Amino acid sequence: MKRKQAEFILTILGVAEVLATFYTIYPPVAIALTPVAIYCLVIIYINDAKNSKNKPNA
């Protein structure tokens, strides 16, 4: 597994932890934040993919 993939998995786990915490405290907030979190993770993944294609192999 590449380092970027491992970092992205850790990011996903961190977001899941925050959502789980909100779900135990106040479920409507977690339900509302879940699509936003997924959208942000997709944007991060797309930007990382674009940046990795643009970098020259050194």
C-alpha positions as YAML, in Angstrom:
chain: A
units: angstrom
residues:
- id: 1
  name: MET
  ca: [0.00, 0.00, 0.00]
- id: 2
  name: LYS
  ca: [1.31, 3.41, -0.90]
- id: 3
  name: ARG
  ca: [1.82, 6.11, 1.68]
- id: 4
  name: LYS
  ca: [-0.85, 8.38, 0.16]
- id: 5
  name: GLN
  ca: [-3.40, 5.55, 0.29]
- id: 6
  name: ALA
  ca: [-2.56, 4.85, 3.92]
- id: 7
  name: GLU
  ca: [-2.89, 8.54, 4.80]
- id: 8
  name: PHE
  ca: [-6.25, 8.70, 3.03]
- id: 9
  name: ILE
  ca: [-7.51, 5.66, 4.94]
- id: 10
  name: LEU
  ca: [-6.43, 7.30, 8.20]
- id: 11
  name: THR
  ca: [-8.29, 10.45, 7.17]
- id: 12
  name: ILE
  ca: [-11.43, 8.42, 6.50]
- id: 13
  name: LEU
  ca: [-11.14, 6.73, 9.89]
- id: 14
  name: GLY
  ca: [-10.74, 10.12, 11.58]
- id: 15
  name: VAL
  ca: [-13.87, 11.43, 9.87]
- id: 16
  name: ALA
  ca: [-15.76, 8.28, 10.85]
- id: 17
  name: GLU
  ca: [-14.69, 8.76, 14.46]
- id: 18
  name: VAL
  ca: [-15.97, 12.33, 14.49]
- id: 19
  name: LEU
  ca: [-19.27, 11.30, 12.92]
- id: 20
  name: ALA
  ca: [-19.68, 8.48, 15.44]
- id: 21
  name: THR
  ca: [-19.06, 10.92, 18.28]
- id: 22
  name: PHE
  ca: [-21.67, 13.31, 16.92]
- id: 23
  name: TYR
  ca: [-24.07, 10.40, 16.44]
- id: 24
  name: THR
  ca: [-23.81, 9.43, 20.12]
- id: 25
  name: ILE
  ca: [-24.24, 13.03, 21.28]
- id: 26
  name: TYR
  ca: [-26.84, 14.32, 18.83]
- id: 27
  name: PRO
  ca: [-27.86, 12.02, 15.95]
- id: 28
  name: PRO
  ca: [-29.47, 14.67, 13.67]
- id: 29
  name: VAL
  ca: [-26.14, 16.48, 13.43]
- id: 30
  name: ALA
  ca: [-24.35, 13.30, 12.36]
- id: 31
  name: ILE
  ca: [-27.06, 12.53, 9.82]
- id: 32
  name: ALA
  ca: [-26.74, 16.03, 8.37]
- id: 33
  name: LEU
  ca: [-22.92, 15.98, 8.35]
- id: 34
  name: THR
  ca: [-22.49, 12.57, 6.72]
- id: 35
  name: PRO
  ca: [-23.12, 13.71, 3.11]
- id: 36
  name: VAL
  ca: [-20.91, 16.76, 3.67]
- id: 37
  name: ALA
  ca: [-18.10, 14.58, 5.00]
- id: 38
  name: ILE
  ca: [-18.39, 12.18, 2.06]
- id: 39
  name: TYR
  ca: [-18.35, 15.09, -0.39]
- id: 40
  name: CYS
  ca: [-15.22, 16.55, 1.23]
- id: 41
  name: LEU
  ca: [-13.44, 13.19, 1.17]
- id: 42
  name: VAL
  ca: [-14.26, 12.76, -2.51]
- id: 43
  name: ILE
  ca: [-12.88, 16.23, -3.28]
- id: 44
  name: ILE
  ca: [-9.68, 15.43, -1.37]
- id: 45
  name: TYR
  ca: [-9.30, 12.12, -3.23]
- id: 46
  name: ILE
  ca: [-9.83, 13.74, -6.63]
- id: 47
  name: ASN
  ca: [-7.34, 16.52, -5.89]
- id: 48
  name: ASP
  ca: [-4.73, 14.01, -4.72]
- id: 49
  name: ALA
  ca: [-5.25, 11.95, -7.86]
- id: 50
  name: LYS
  ca: [-4.82, 15.02, -10.07]
- id: 51
  name: ASN
  ca: [-1.71, 16.15, -8.19]
- id: 52
  name: SER
  ca: [-0.09, 12.73, -8.44]
- id: 53
  name: LYS
  ca: [-0.62, 12.70, -12.23]
- id: 54
  name: ASN
  ca: [0.91, 16.16, -12.63]
- id: 55
  name: LYS
  ca: [4.08, 15.42, -10.66]
- id: 56
  name: PRO
  ca: [7.05, 14.35, -12.75]
- id: 57
  name: ASN
  ca: [8.83, 11.18, -11.68]
- id: 58
  name: ALA
  ca: [12.01, 12.27, -9.97]
...
